Amino acid sequence: MVKPKKYRKKPIIVEAIQWTGDNFEEIYEFTKGNCCLTVDTGKLIVKTLEGDMEAERGAFVIKGLTG
């Protein structure tokens, strides 16, 4: 059996902003309009390449390498 080799992956620097529950306009601008608030729960929904992601207060919204 061949032993796997070890490699180092460089960390990637990303932009991020924390969802406080009171900064929707800031998040909206940061995501270029790709977010909305749910009326019943007040959770933030962010549209991503992987699908819609739900964020609760305190979560960070990050921009990946493709923006």
N, C-alpha and C positions, 0 to 999 in steps of 0.2 A: 504494500500500500504506500502511495506517495504522500509524504507529509506536506500539508499546506504551508505556503510561505506567508509571512506577515508583511503587511504594508501599512503605511501611515497615510491617512486621509486628511488633507488640510481642512481646517474649519472654514466655513463660508460665512461671510459677513452679510447680514440681511437687515433691512429696515423693519422696525416694529413699532406698534403703538398699543397701549393698553386700553381696553374697553372698560370704562368706569360706570357706564349706564347713563352718564350725563354728557357725553362727548360725541353724540351721533354725527353732528355736522363735521367734526374733525375726522372721524372714521370714514364717513361718506366721501370726503375729499381725498383721503389717503388711498381708498380703494377705487377711486375714479368712478364712483356711483355704483359699484358692484356689491351693495349691501342694502339690507332693509331691516326693519324691526317687526317682530311679530306682535300683533295687537293683544292677544290673550296672555302671553307669557312675558313679553318685554325682552325676549332674547334677541340677540343680533344674529342675522343670517348673512353670511358672506359667500358670494358666488365665486368659486374657484375652478381651476381646470379639472379637479377631481370631483367636482359636484358642490352642492351647497353645504357649507359648514356652519354649525351652530356655536355661538360663543356666549358664555354667561359672563356676568360682571367679574372683572379681575383677569379675564383671559387676555392674551396678547394676540393681535392680528399682525401677521408678518407678510412681507413681500418676498416672494421667492426670486430666483435668478431671472425668471422671465417676466417679473413684474406682477 
